[in-house]
Every structure is written in C-alpha cells, then in structure tokens.
Amino acid sequence: MGAHFADQDAGGNVWSLTLEDSTERPVTHLEGKRGRIAGQSIATDGTFLYFIWGQNRSDIWVMDVVTDVDE
C-alpha cells in the first residue's frame, strides 16, 4: 500500500511513498514541462493518477516609444 504526494520543489513530480518501509519513488516525469500541478489534490483508482495541471499563458507586447516628435 502506498500514498502519493506532489513534490513541487523537485520539478513538480508526483512521488509514491510506501508506508511499510518509507520507500519513495517518482511516478511522473514532469521536468521541463510547461505548467505545474495545481494544488495538492491527487487521486488514484489503482491504475491511473488524476490531478489538475495548470499553465499560465501570457502575451508579450513590444512597442517603440517615441519621445521626439517633430510637429
């Protein structure tokens, strides 16, 4: 039997913790992926892990600022 927890400091991966001997092992490989696990809600049905994946997106705008305008 194991428990799962999100380790946001190590690439945001989900790890499995075996309660009998406290063995930890990663069960996802999320390093380098855009986004992160949103919150700490992780569920499993024994086959799959379910969690919310969040991505922040934004646009970058560039403009020239003209300070000398000949009138």
PQR file with spaces between the fields and no chain letter, atoms N, CA, C, O and H, PARSE charges and radii, in Angstrom:
ATOM       1  N    MET     1       0.854   -1.186    0.000 -0.4000 1.5000
ATOM       2  CA   MET     1       0.000    0.000    0.000 -0.0000 2.0000
ATOM       3  C    MET     1       0.883    1.226    0.000  0.5500 1.7000
ATOM       4  O    MET     1       1.927    1.232    0.652 -0.5500 1.4000
ATOM       5  N    GLY     2       0.488    2.271   -0.718 -0.4000 1.5000
ATOM       6  CA   GLY     2       1.291    3.477   -0.793 -0.0000 2.0000
ATOM       7  C    GLY     2       0.434    4.713   -0.723  0.5500 1.7000
ATOM       8  O    GLY     2      -0.787    4.664   -0.875 -0.5500 1.4000
ATOM       9  H    GLY     2      -0.360    2.266   -1.248  0.4000 1.0000
ATOM      10  N    ALA     3       1.092    5.808   -0.492 -0.4000 1.5000
ATOM      11  CA   ALA     3       0.445    7.107   -0.525 -0.0000 2.0000
ATOM      12  C    ALA     3       1.156    7.919   -1.590  0.5500 1.7000
ATOM      13  O    ALA     3       2.313    7.641   -1.907 -0.5500 1.4000
ATOM      14  H    ALA     3       2.084    5.848   -0.369  0.4000 1.0000
ATOM      15  N    HIS     4       0.489    8.915   -2.146 -0.4000 1.5000
ATOM      16  CA   HIS     4       1.093    9.753   -3.171 -0.0000 2.0000
ATOM      17  C    HIS     4       1.101   11.201   -2.701  0.5500 1.7000
ATOM      18  O    HIS     4       0.176   11.666   -2.034 -0.5500 1.4000
ATOM      19  H    HIS     4      -0.451    9.141   -1.888  0.4000 1.0000
ATOM      20  N    PHE     5       2.160   11.892   -3.066 -0.4000 1.5000
ATOM      21  CA   PHE     5       2.229   13.301   -2.735 -0.0000 2.0000
ATOM      22  C    PHE     5       2.948   14.042   -3.845  0.5500 1.7000
ATOM      23  O    PHE     5       3.749   13.455   -4.572 -0.5500 1.4000
ATOM      24  H    PHE     5       2.911   11.515   -3.608  0.4000 1.0000
ATOM      25  N    ALA     6       2.665   15.331   -3.977 -0.4000 1.5000
ATOM      26  CA   ALA     6       3.318   16.159   -5.003 -0.0000 2.0000
ATOM      27  C    ALA     6       4.503   16.861   -4.377  0.5500 1.7000
ATOM      28  O    ALA     6       4.377   17.477   -3.319 -0.5500 1.4000
ATOM      29  H    ALA     6       2.014   15.808   -3.387  0.4000 1.0000
ATOM      30  N    ASP     7       5.636   16.773   -5.013 -0.4000 1.5000
ATOM      31  CA   ASP     7       6.834   17.455   -4.560 -0.0000 2.0000
ATOM      32  C    ASP     7       7.112   18.594   -5.512  0.5500 1.7000
ATOM      33  O    ASP     7       7.790   18.403   -6.521 -0.5500 1.4000
ATOM      34  H    ASP     7       5.738   16.272   -5.873  0.4000 1.0000
ATOM      35  N    GLN     8       6.607   19.767   -5.216 -0.4000 1.5000
ATOM      36  CA   GLN     8       6.732   20.916   -6.103 -0.0000 2.0000
ATOM      37  C    GLN     8       8.173   21.413   -6.198  0.5500 1.7000
ATOM      38  O    GLN     8       8.520   22.069   -7.180 -0.5500 1.4000
ATOM      39  H    GLN     8       6.056   19.922   -4.396  0.4000 1.0000
ATOM      40  N    ASP     9       9.011   21.127   -5.227 -0.4000 1.5000
ATOM      41  CA   ASP     9      10.386   21.612   -5.238 -0.0000 2.0000
ATOM      42  C    ASP     9      11.296   20.796   -6.141  0.5500 1.7000
ATOM      43  O    ASP     9      12.379   21.270   -6.485 -0.5500 1.4000
ATOM      44  H    ASP     9       8.730   20.595   -4.429  0.4000 1.0000
ATOM      45  N    ALA    10      10.914   19.614   -6.533 -0.4000 1.5000
ATOM      46  CA   ALA    10      11.768   18.743   -7.348 -0.0000 2.0000
ATOM      47  C    ALA    10      11.168   18.559   -8.737  0.5500 1.7000
ATOM      48  O    ALA    10      10.993   17.429   -9.194 -0.5500 1.4000
ATOM      49  H    ALA    10      10.034   19.229   -6.253  0.4000 1.0000
ATOM      50  N    GLY    11      10.856   19.654   -9.403 -0.4000 1.5000
ATOM      51  CA   GLY    11      10.315   19.570  -10.748 -0.0000 2.0000
ATOM      52  C    GLY    11       8.826   19.363  -10.792  0.5500 1.7000
ATOM      53  O    GLY    11       8.271   19.184  -11.876 -0.5500 1.4000
ATOM      54  H    GLY    11      10.998   20.571   -9.032  0.4000 1.0000
ATOM      55  N    GLY    12       8.149   19.380   -9.649 -0.4000 1.5000
ATOM      56  CA   GLY    12       6.703   19.238   -9.622 -0.0000 2.0000
ATOM      57  C    GLY    12       6.220   17.818   -9.830  0.5500 1.7000
ATOM      58  O    GLY    12       5.056   17.614  -10.175 -0.5500 1.4000
ATOM      59  H    GLY    12       8.600   19.526   -8.769  0.4000 1.0000
ATOM      60  N    ASN    13       7.072   16.839   -9.631 -0.4000 1.5000
ATOM      61  CA   ASN    13       6.690   15.447   -9.849 -0.0000 2.0000
ATOM      62  C    ASN    13       5.798   14.904   -8.749  0.5500 1.7000
ATOM      63  O    ASN    13       5.759   15.431   -7.637 -0.5500 1.4000
ATOM      64  H    ASN    13       8.018   17.006   -9.351  0.4000 1.0000
ATOM      65  N    VAL    14       5.083   13.840   -9.080 -0.4000 1.5000
ATOM      66  CA   VAL    14       4.300   13.090   -8.103 -0.0000 2.0000
ATOM      67  C    VAL    14       5.149   11.890   -7.696  0.5500 1.7000
ATOM      68  O    VAL    14       5.706   11.191   -8.542 -0.5500 1.4000
ATOM      69  H    VAL    14       5.114   13.411   -9.983  0.4000 1.0000
ATOM      70  N    TRP    15       5.237   11.668   -6.411 -0.4000 1.5000
ATOM      71  CA   TRP    15       6.039   10.577   -5.865 -0.0000 2.0000
ATOM      72  C    TRP    15       5.142    9.577   -5.148  0.5500 1.7000
ATOM      73  O    TRP    15       4.073    9.929   -4.649 -0.5500 1.4000
ATOM      74  H    TRP    15       4.784   12.236   -5.724  0.4000 1.0000
ATOM      75  N    SER    16       5.581    8.350   -5.106 -0.4000 1.5000
ATOM      76  CA   SER    16       4.891    7.308   -4.358 -0.0000 2.0000
ATOM      77  C    SER    16       5.677    7.047   -3.076  0.5500 1.7000
ATOM      78  O    SER    16       6.902    6.929   -3.098 -0.5500 1.4000
ATOM      79  H    SER    16       6.449    8.064   -5.512  0.4000 1.0000
ATOM      80  N    LEU    17       4.971    6.961   -1.984 -0.4000 1.5000
ATOM      81  CA   LEU    17       5.570    6.662   -0.686 -0.0000 2.0000
ATOM      82  C    LEU    17       4.987    5.348   -0.197  0.5500 1.7000
ATOM      83  O    LEU    17       3.782    5.254    0.035 -0.5500 1.4000
ATOM      84  H    LEU    17       3.975    7.057   -1.966  0.4000 1.0000
ATOM      85  N    THR    18       5.829    4.330   -0.036 -0.4000 1.5000
ATOM      86  CA   THR    18       5.385    3.050    0.502 -0.0000 2.0000
ATOM      87  C    THR    18       5.371    3.164    2.018  0.5500 1.7000
ATOM      88  O    THR    18       6.391    3.462    2.638 -0.5500 1.4000
ATOM      89  H    THR    18       6.808    4.406   -0.224  0.4000 1.0000
ATOM      90  N    LEU    19       4.216    2.927    2.603 -0.4000 1.5000
ATOM      91  CA   LEU    19       4.068    3.136    4.036 -0.0000 2.0000
ATOM      92  C    LEU    19       4.806    2.092    4.876  0.5500 1.7000
ATOM      93  O    LEU    19       5.230    2.391    5.993 -0.5500 1.4000
ATOM      94  H    LEU    19       3.387    2.684    2.099  0.4000 1.0000
ATOM      95  N    GLU    20       4.964    0.881    4.359 -0.4000 1.5000
ATOM      96  CA   GLU    20       5.605   -0.170    5.140 -0.0000 2.0000
ATOM      97  C    GLU    20       7.076    0.117    5.428  0.5500 1.7000
ATOM      98  O    GLU    20       7.542   -0.093    6.548 -0.5500 1.4000
ATOM      99  H    GLU    20       4.619    0.638    3.452  0.4000 1.0000
ATOM     100  N    ASP    21       7.823    0.605    4.403 -0.4000 1.5000
ATOM     101  CA   ASP    21       9.258    0.821    4.602 -0.0000 2.0000
ATOM     102  C    ASP    21       9.710    2.242    4.260  0.5500 1.7000
ATOM     103  O    ASP    21      10.911    2.502    4.180 -0.5500 1.4000
ATOM     104  H    ASP    21       7.444    0.775    3.494  0.4000 1.0000
ATOM     105  N    SER    22       8.778    3.149    4.059 -0.4000 1.5000
ATOM     106  CA   SER    22       9.053    4.565    3.757 -0.0000 2.0000
ATOM     107  C    SER    22       9.882    4.764    2.494  0.5500 1.7000
ATOM     108  O    SER    22      10.622    5.742    2.391 -0.5500 1.4000
ATOM     109  H    SER    22       7.802    2.938    4.124  0.4000 1.0000
ATOM     110  N    THR    23       9.768    3.844    1.526 -0.4000 1.5000
ATOM     111  CA   THR    23      10.471    3.982    0.256 -0.0000 2.0000
ATOM     112  C    THR    23       9.745    5.001   -0.612  0.5500 1.7000
ATOM     113  O    THR    23       8.524    4.947   -0.756 -0.5500 1.4000
ATOM     114  H    THR    23       9.166    3.050    1.610  0.4000 1.0000
ATOM     115  N    GLU    24      10.507    5.936   -1.193 -0.4000 1.5000
ATOM     116  CA   GLU    24       9.945    6.942   -2.084 -0.0000 2.0000
ATOM     117  C    GLU    24      10.446    6.689   -3.501  0.5500 1.7000
ATOM     118  O    GLU    24      11.600    6.312   -3.703 -0.5500 1.4000
ATOM     119  H    GLU    24      11.499    5.980   -1.076  0.4000 1.0000
ATOM     120  N    ARG    25       9.553    6.903   -4.496 -0.4000 1.5000
ATOM     121  CA   ARG    25       9.970    6.796   -5.891 -0.0000 2.0000
ATOM     122  C    ARG    25       9.071    7.695   -6.732  0.5500 1.7000
ATOM     123  O    ARG    25       7.880    7.822   -6.449 -0.5500 1.4000
ATOM     124  H    ARG    25       8.615    7.210   -4.332  0.4000 1.0000
ATOM     125  N    PRO    26       9.639    8.324   -7.773 -0.5600 1.5000
ATOM     126  CA   PRO    26       8.816    9.177   -8.632  0.2800 2.0000
ATOM     127  C    PRO    26       7.914    8.316   -9.516  0.5500 1.7000
ATOM     128  O    PRO    26       8.317    7.249   -9.979 -0.5500 1.4000
ATOM     129  N    VAL    27       6.700    8.787   -9.742 -0.4000 1.5000
ATOM     130  CA   VAL    27       5.771    8.077  -10.634 -0.0000 2.0000
ATOM     131  C    VAL    27       5.396    8.930  -11.846  0.5500 1.7000
ATOM     132  O    VAL    27       4.631    8.485  -12.702 -0.5500 1.4000
ATOM     133  H    VAL    27       6.372    9.654   -9.367  0.4000 1.0000
ATOM     134  N    THR    28       5.930   10.152  -11.926 -0.4000 1.5000
ATOM     135  CA   THR    28       5.767   11.001  -13.103 -0.0000 2.0000
ATOM     136  C    THR    28       7.126   11.583  -13.472  0.5500 1.7000
ATOM     137  O    THR    28       8.055   11.593  -12.664 -0.5500 1.4000
ATOM     138  H    THR    28       6.552   10.513  -11.232  0.4000 1.0000
ATOM     139  N    HIS    29       7.222   12.065  -14.702 -0.4000 1.5000
ATOM     140  CA   HIS    29       8.432   12.732  -15.186 -0.0000 2.0000
ATOM     141  C    HIS    29       7.996   14.051  -15.810  0.5500 1.7000
ATOM     142  O    HIS    29       7.785   14.136  -17.020 -0.5500 1.4000
ATOM     143  H    HIS    29       6.468   12.056  -15.358  0.4000 1.0000
ATOM     144  N    LEU    30       7.863   15.075  -14.980 -0.4000 1.5000
ATOM     145  CA   LEU    30       7.301   16.347  -15.420 -0.0000 2.0000
ATOM     146  C    LEU    30       8.355   17.429  -15.603  0.5500 1.7000
ATOM     147  O    LEU    30       8.011   18.559  -15.951 -0.5500 1.4000
ATOM     148  H    LEU    30       8.033   15.006  -13.997  0.4000 1.0000
ATOM     149  N    GLU    31       9.636   17.116  -15.378 -0.4000 1.5000
ATOM     150  CA   GLU    31      10.674   18.115  -15.533 -0.0000 2.0000
ATOM     151  C    GLU    31      10.668   18.647  -16.965  0.5500 1.7000
ATOM     152  O    GLU    31      10.558   17.882  -17.923 -0.5500 1.4000
ATOM     153  H    GLU    31       9.915   16.199  -15.095  0.4000 1.0000
ATOM     154  N    GLY    32      10.787   19.957  -17.094 -0.4000 1.5000
ATOM     155  CA   GLY    32      10.839   20.576  -18.414 -0.0000 2.0000
ATOM     156  C    GLY    32       9.480   20.816  -19.058  0.5500 1.7000
ATOM     157  O    GLY    32       9.409   21.439  -20.117 -0.5500 1.4000
ATOM     158  H    GLY    32      10.877   20.578  -16.316  0.4000 1.0000
ATOM     159  N    LYS    33       8.412   20.341  -18.451 -0.4000 1.5000
ATOM     160  CA   LYS    33       7.071   20.548  -18.995 -0.0000 2.0000
ATOM     161  C    LYS    33       6.574   21.935  -18.577  0.5500 1.7000
ATOM     162  O    LYS    33       6.832   22.386  -17.461 -0.5500 1.4000
ATOM     163  H    LYS    33       8.470   19.834  -17.591  0.4000 1.0000
ATOM     164  N    ARG    34       5.864   22.597  -19.479 -0.4000 1.5000
ATOM     165  CA   ARG    34       5.258   23.874  -19.121 -0.0000 2.0000
ATOM     166  C    ARG    34       4.102   23.630  -18.171  0.5500 1.7000
ATOM     167  O    ARG    34       3.286   22.733  -18.386 -0.5500 1.4000
ATOM     168  H    ARG    34       5.655   22.230  -20.386  0.4000 1.0000
ATOM     169  N    GLY    35       4.039   24.428  -17.127 -0.4000 1.5000
ATOM     170  CA   GLY    35       2.958   24.307  -16.166 -0.0000 2.0000
ATOM     171  C    GLY    35       3.405   23.600  -14.904  0.5500 1.7000
ATOM     172  O    GLY    35       4.593   23.378  -14.673 -0.5500 1.4000
ATOM     173  H    GLY    35       4.702   25.156  -16.952  0.4000 1.0000
ATOM     174  N    ARG    36       2.422   23.255  -14.096 -0.4000 1.5000
ATOM     175  CA   ARG    36       2.705   22.604  -12.819 -0.0000 2.0000
ATOM     176  C    ARG    36       1.424   21.945  -12.300  0.5500 1.7000
ATOM     177  O    ARG    36       0.325   22.215  -12.785 -0.5500 1.4000
ATOM     178  H    ARG    36       1.456   23.435  -14.283  0.4000 1.0000
ATOM     179  N    ILE    37       1.592   21.100  -11.332 -0.4000 1.5000
ATOM     180  CA   ILE    37       0.426   20.519  -10.668 -0.0000 2.0000
ATOM     181  C    ILE    37      -0.224   21.628   -9.859  0.5500 1.7000
ATOM     182  O    ILE    37       0.428   22.269   -9.034 -0.5500 1.4000
ATOM     183  H    ILE    37       2.485   20.881  -10.939  0.4000 1.0000
ATOM     184  N    ALA    38      -1.503   21.852  -10.094 -0.4000 1.5000
ATOM     185  CA   ALA    38      -2.236   22.917   -9.411 -0.0000 2.0000
ATOM     186  C    ALA    38      -2.843   22.372   -8.127  0.5500 1.7000
ATOM     187  O    ALA    38      -3.678   21.468   -8.161 -0.5500 1.4000
ATOM     188  H    ALA    38      -2.033   21.332  -10.764  0.4000 1.0000
ATOM     189  N    GLY    39      -2.428   22.914   -7.016 -0.4000 1.5000
ATOM     190  CA   GLY    39      -2.935   22.466   -5.727 -0.0000 2.0000
ATOM     191  C    GLY    39      -2.314   21.151   -5.297  0.5500 1.7000
ATOM     192  O    GLY    39      -1.328   20.696   -5.876 -0.5500 1.4000
ATOM     193  H    GLY    39      -1.749   23.648   -6.989  0.4000 1.0000
ATOM     194  N    GLN    40      -2.892   20.556   -4.293 -0.4000 1.5000
ATOM     195  CA   GLN    40      -2.380   19.308   -3.746 -0.0000 2.0000
ATOM     196  C    GLN    40      -3.374   18.159   -3.881  0.5500 1.7000
ATOM     197  O    GLN    40      -3.235   17.144   -3.198 -0.5500 1.4000
ATOM     198  H    GLN    40      -3.693   20.926   -3.823  0.4000 1.0000
ATOM     199  N    SER    41      -4.365   18.301   -4.743 -0.4000 1.5000
ATOM     200  CA   SER    41      -5.382   17.265   -4.907 -0.0000 2.0000
ATOM     201  C    SER    41      -4.925   16.234   -5.927  0.5500 1.7000
ATOM     202  O    SER    41      -4.861   16.512   -7.125 -0.5500 1.4000
ATOM     203  H    SER    41      -4.478   19.126   -5.297  0.4000 1.0000
ATOM     204  N    ILE    42      -4.612   15.058   -5.444 -0.4000 1.5000
ATOM     205  CA   ILE    42      -4.193   13.942   -6.299 -0.0000 2.0000
ATOM     206  C    ILE    42      -5.068   12.748   -5.921  0.5500 1.7000
ATOM     207  O    ILE    42      -5.248   12.440   -4.742 -0.5500 1.4000
ATOM     208  H    ILE    42      -4.663   14.832   -4.471  0.4000 1.0000
ATOM     209  N    ALA    43      -5.603   12.090   -6.932 -0.4000 1.5000
ATOM     210  CA   ALA    43      -6.449   10.918   -6.694 -0.0000 2.0000
ATOM     211  C    ALA    43      -5.941    9.768   -7.547  0.5500 1.7000
ATOM     212  O    ALA    43      -5.288    9.986   -8.567 -0.5500 1.4000
ATOM     213  H    ALA    43      -5.457   12.340   -7.889  0.4000 1.0000
ATOM     214  N    THR    44      -6.237    8.557   -7.136 -0.4000 1.5000
ATOM     215  CA   THR    44      -5.885    7.376   -7.915 -0.0000 2.0000
ATOM     216  C    THR    44      -7.001    6.351   -7.824  0.5500 1.7000
ATOM     217  O    THR    44      -7.730    6.285   -6.834 -0.5500 1.4000
ATOM     218  H    THR    44      -6.768    8.380   -6.307  0.4000 1.0000
ATOM     219  N    ASP    45      -7.119    5.554   -8.877 -0.4000 1.5000
ATOM     220  CA   ASP    45      -8.055    4.431   -8.858 -0.0000 2.0000
ATOM     221  C    ASP    45      -7.283    3.107   -8.829  0.5500 1.7000
ATOM     222  O    ASP    45      -7.857    2.041   -9.052 -0.5500 1.4000
ATOM     223  H    ASP    45      -6.527    5.607   -9.681  0.4000 1.0000
ATOM     224  N    GLY    46      -5.982    3.185   -8.553 -0.4000 1.5000
ATOM     225  CA   GLY    46      -5.142    1.997   -8.533 -0.0000 2.0000
ATOM     226  C    GLY    46      -4.455    1.741   -9.863  0.5500 1.7000
ATOM     227  O    GLY    46      -3.511    0.953   -9.933 -0.5500 1.4000
ATOM     228  H    GLY    46      -5.516    4.051   -8.373  0.4000 1.0000
ATOM     229  N    THR    47      -4.918    2.399  -10.916 -0.4000 1.5000
ATOM     230  CA   THR    47      -4.314    2.261  -12.241 -0.0000 2.0000
ATOM     231  C    THR    47      -3.772    3.594  -12.731  0.5500 1.7000
ATOM     232  O    THR    47      -2.661    3.656  -13.258 -0.5500 1.4000
ATOM     233  H    THR    47      -5.684    3.039  -10.859  0.4000 1.0000
ATOM     234  N    PHE    48      -4.545    4.665  -12.562 -0.4000 1.5000
ATOM     235  CA   PHE    48      -4.168    5.992  -13.034 -0.0000 2.0000
ATOM     236  C    PHE    48      -4.110    6.967  -11.875  0.5500 1.7000
ATOM     237  O    PHE    48      -4.778    6.795  -10.855 -0.5500 1.4000
ATOM     238  H    PHE    48      -5.448    4.616  -12.133  0.4000 1.0000
ATOM     239  N    LEU    49      -3.283    8.010  -12.059 -0.4000 1.5000
ATOM     240  CA   LEU    49      -3.274    9.144  -11.142 -0.0000 2.0000
ATOM     241  C    LEU    49      -4.046   10.278  -11.797  0.5500 1.7000
ATOM     242  O    LEU    49      -3.966   10.469  -13.010 -0.5500 1.4000
ATOM     243  H    LEU    49      -2.740    8.150  -12.887  0.4000 1.0000
ATOM     244  N    TYR    50      -4.783   11.020  -11.005 -0.4000 1.5000
ATOM     245  CA   TYR    50      -5.561   12.149  -11.508 -0.0000 2.0000
ATOM     246  C    TYR    50      -5.148   13.389  -10.729  0.5500 1.7000
ATOM     247  O    TYR    50      -5.117   13.381   -9.499 -0.5500 1.4000
ATOM     248  H    TYR    50      -4.847   10.864  -10.020  0.4000 1.0000
ATOM     249  N    PHE    51      -4.833   14.452  -11.459 -0.4000 1.5000
ATOM     250  CA   PHE    51      -4.502   15.716  -10.828 -0.0000 2.0000
ATOM     251  C    PHE    51      -4.781   16.841  -11.814  0.5500 1.7000
ATOM     252  O    PHE    51      -4.937   16.608  -13.013 -0.5500 1.4000
ATOM     253  H    PHE    51      -4.859   14.458  -12.458  0.4000 1.0000
ATOM     254  N    ILE    52      -4.840   18.047  -11.303 -0.4000 1.5000
ATOM     255  CA   ILE    52      -5.097   19.221  -12.133 -0.0000 2.0000
ATOM     256  C    ILE    52      -3.759   19.797  -12.573  0.5500 1.7000
ATOM     257  O    ILE    52      -2.870   20.026  -11.752 -0.5500 1.4000
ATOM     258  H    ILE    52      -4.713   18.236  -10.330  0.4000 1.0000
ATOM     259  N    TRP    53      -3.623   20.028  -13.876 -0.4000 1.5000
ATOM     260  CA   TRP    53      -2.411   20.602  -14.437 -0.0000 2.0000
ATOM     261  C    TRP    53      -2.702   22.047  -14.830  0.5500 1.7000
ATOM     262  O    TRP    53      -3.614   22.303  -15.615 -0.5500 1.4000
ATOM     263  H    TRP    53      -4.345   19.842  -14.543  0.4000 1.0000
ATOM     264  N    GLY    54      -1.938   22.985  -14.294 -0.4000 1.5000
ATOM     265  CA   GLY    54      -2.153   24.393  -14.587 -0.0000 2.0000
ATOM     266  C    GLY    54      -1.038   24.967  -15.439  0.5500 1.7000
ATOM     267  O    GLY    54       0.138   24.663  -15.233 -0.5500 1.4000
ATOM     268  H    GLY    54      -1.196   22.777  -13.656  0.4000 1.0000
ATOM     269  N    GLN    55      -1.418   25.802  -16.398 -0.4000 1.5000
ATOM     270  CA   GLN    55      -0.462   26.508  -17.235 -0.0000 2.0000
ATOM     271  C    GLN    55      -0.818   27.984  -17.256  0.5500 1.7000
ATOM     272  O    GLN    55      -1.961   28.354  -17.527 -0.5500 1.4000
ATOM     273  H    GLN    55      -2.373   26.048  -16.565  0.4000 1.0000
ATOM     274  N    ASN    56       0.156   28.814  -16.970 -0.4000 1.5000
ATOM     275  CA   ASN    56      -0.037   30.256  -17.098 -0.0000 2.0000
ATOM     276  C    ASN    56       0.452   30.658  -18.476  0.5500 1.7000
ATOM     277  O    ASN    56       1.578   30.350  -18.866 -0.5500 1.4000
ATOM     278  H    ASN    56       1.084   28.514  -16.750  0.4000 1.0000
ATOM     279  N    ARG    57      -0.385   31.331  -19.188 -0.4000 1.5000
ATOM     280  CA   ARG    57      -0.013   31.814  -20.513 -0.0000 2.0000
ATOM     281  C    ARG    57      -0.216   33.310  -20.560  0.5500 1.7000
ATOM     282  O    ARG    57      -1.128   33.855  -19.938 -0.5500 1.4000
ATOM     283  H    ARG    57      -1.300   31.581  -18.872  0.4000 1.0000
ATOM     284  N    SER    58       0.649   33.960  -21.308 -0.4000 1.5000
ATOM     285  CA   SER    58       0.502   35.397  -21.475 -0.0000 2.0000
ATOM     286  C    SER    58       1.142   35.807  -22.792  0.5500 1.7000
ATOM     287  O    SER    58       1.914   35.056  -23.388 -0.5500 1.4000
ATOM     288  H    SER    58       1.389   33.517  -21.814  0.4000 1.0000
ATOM     289  N    ASP    59       0.808   36.997  -23.225 -0.4000 1.5000
ATOM     290  CA   ASP    59       1.383   37.560  -24.434 -0.0000 2.0000
ATOM     291  C    ASP    59       2.416   38.605  -24.043  0.5500 1.7000
ATOM     292  O    ASP    59       2.250   39.321  -23.056 -0.5500 1.4000
ATOM     293  H    ASP    59       0.181   37.607  -22.741  0.4000 1.0000
ATOM     294  N    ILE    60       3.469   38.682  -24.817 -0.4000 1.5000
ATOM     295  CA   ILE    60       4.464   39.725  -24.628 -0.0000 2.0000
ATOM     296  C    ILE    60       4.297   40.723  -25.764  0.5500 1.7000
ATOM     297  O    ILE    60       4.287   40.357  -26.939 -0.5500 1.4000
ATOM     298  H    ILE    60       3.604   38.101  -25.620  0.4000 1.0000
ATOM     299  N    TRP    61       4.167   41.975  -25.395 -0.4000 1.5000
ATOM     300  CA   TRP    61       3.970   43.022  -26.391 -0.0000 2.0000
ATOM     301  C    TRP    61       5.196   43.921  -26.399  0.5500 1.7000
ATOM     302  O    TRP    61       5.760   44.229  -25.349 -0.5500 1.4000
ATOM     303  H    TRP    61       4.174   42.272  -24.440  0.4000 1.0000
ATOM     304  N    VAL    62       5.598   44.335  -27.584 -0.4000 1.5000
ATOM     305  CA   VAL    62       6.736   45.229  -27.758 -0.0000 2.0000
ATOM     306  C    VAL    62       6.271   46.414  -28.560  0.5500 1.7000
ATOM     307  O    VAL    62       5.558   46.267  -29.553 -0.5500 1.4000
ATOM     308  H    VAL    62       5.140   44.084  -28.437  0.4000 1.0000
ATOM     309  N    MET    63       6.684   47.618  -28.120 -0.4000 1.5000
ATOM     310  CA   MET    63       6.365   48.808  -28.908 -0.0000 2.0000
ATOM     311  C    MET    63       7.522   49.776  -28.814  0.5500 1.7000
ATOM     312  O    MET    63       8.260   49.798  -27.829 -0.5500 1.4000
ATOM     313  H    MET    63       7.263   47.737  -27.313  0.4000 1.0000
ATOM     314  N    ASP    64       7.667   50.562  -29.840 -0.4000 1.5000
ATOM     315  CA   ASP    64       8.674   51.628  -29.846 -0.0000 2.0000
ATOM     316  C    ASP    64       8.077   52.849  -29.171  0.5500 1.7000
ATOM     317  O    ASP    64       6.959   53.255  -29.486 -0.5500 1.4000
ATOM     318  H    ASP    64       7.068   50.543  -30.641  0.4000 1.0000
ATOM     319  N    VAL    65       8.810   53.425  -28.255 -0.4000 1.5000
ATOM     320  CA   VAL    65       8.370   54.639  -27.585 -0.0000 2.0000
ATOM     321  C    VAL    65       9.126   55.803  -28.218  0.5500 1.7000
ATOM     322  O    VAL    65      10.355   55.859  -28.172 -0.5500 1.4000
ATOM     323  H    VAL    65       9.719   53.095  -27.999  0.4000 1.0000
ATOM     324  N    VAL    66       8.379   56.724  -28.804 -0.4000 1.5000
ATOM     325  CA   VAL    66       8.976   57.885  -29.456 -0.0000 2.0000
ATOM     326  C    VAL    66       8.829   59.075  -28.529  0.5500 1.7000
ATOM     327  O    VAL    66       7.723   59.423  -28.116 -0.5500 1.4000
ATOM     328  H    VAL    66       7.381   56.678  -28.841  0.4000 1.0000
ATOM     329  N    THR    67       9.948   59.693  -28.208 -0.4000 1.5000
ATOM     330  CA   THR    67       9.892   60.841  -27.321 -0.0000 2.0000
ATOM     331  C    THR    67      10.090   62.158  -28.044  0.5500 1.7000
ATOM     332  O    THR    67       9.677   63.201  -27.537 -0.5500 1.4000
ATOM     333  H    THR    67      10.846   59.411  -28.544  0.4000 1.0000
ATOM     334  N    ASP    68      10.723   62.140  -29.242 -0.4000 1.5000
ATOM     335  CA   ASP    68      10.960   63.367  -30.040 -0.0000 2.0000
ATOM     336  C    ASP    68      10.050   63.319  -31.257  0.5500 1.7000
ATOM     337  O    ASP    68      10.325   62.587  -32.208 -0.5500 1.4000
ATOM     338  H    ASP    68      11.058   61.293  -29.654  0.4000 1.0000
ATOM     339  N    VAL    69       9.002   64.070  -31.238 -0.4000 1.5000
ATOM     340  CA   VAL    69       8.102   64.110  -32.375 -0.0000 2.0000
ATOM     341  C    VAL    69       8.196   65.516  -32.976  0.5500 1.7000
ATOM     342  O    VAL    69       7.904   66.510  -32.312 -0.5500 1.4000
ATOM     343  H    VAL    69       8.778   64.664  -30.465  0.4000 1.0000
ATOM     344  N    ASP    70       8.605   65.576  -34.232 -0.4000 1.5000
ATOM     345  CA   ASP    70       8.650   66.862  -34.930 -0.0000 2.0000
ATOM     346  C    ASP    70       7.234   67.247  -35.331  0.5500 1.7000
ATOM     347  O    ASP    70       6.541   66.494  -36.015 -0.5500 1.4000
ATOM     348  H    ASP    70       8.842   64.769  -34.771  0.4000 1.0000
ATOM     349  N    GLU    71       6.821   68.415  -34.902 -0.4000 1.5000
ATOM     350  CA   GLU    71       5.467   68.858  -35.245 -0.0000 2.0000
ATOM     351  C    GLU    71       5.504   69.922  -36.276  0.5500 1.7000
ATOM     352  O    GLU    71       4.457   70.419  -36.690 -0.5500 1.4000
ATOM     353  H    GLU    71       7.384   69.027  -34.347  0.4000 1.0000
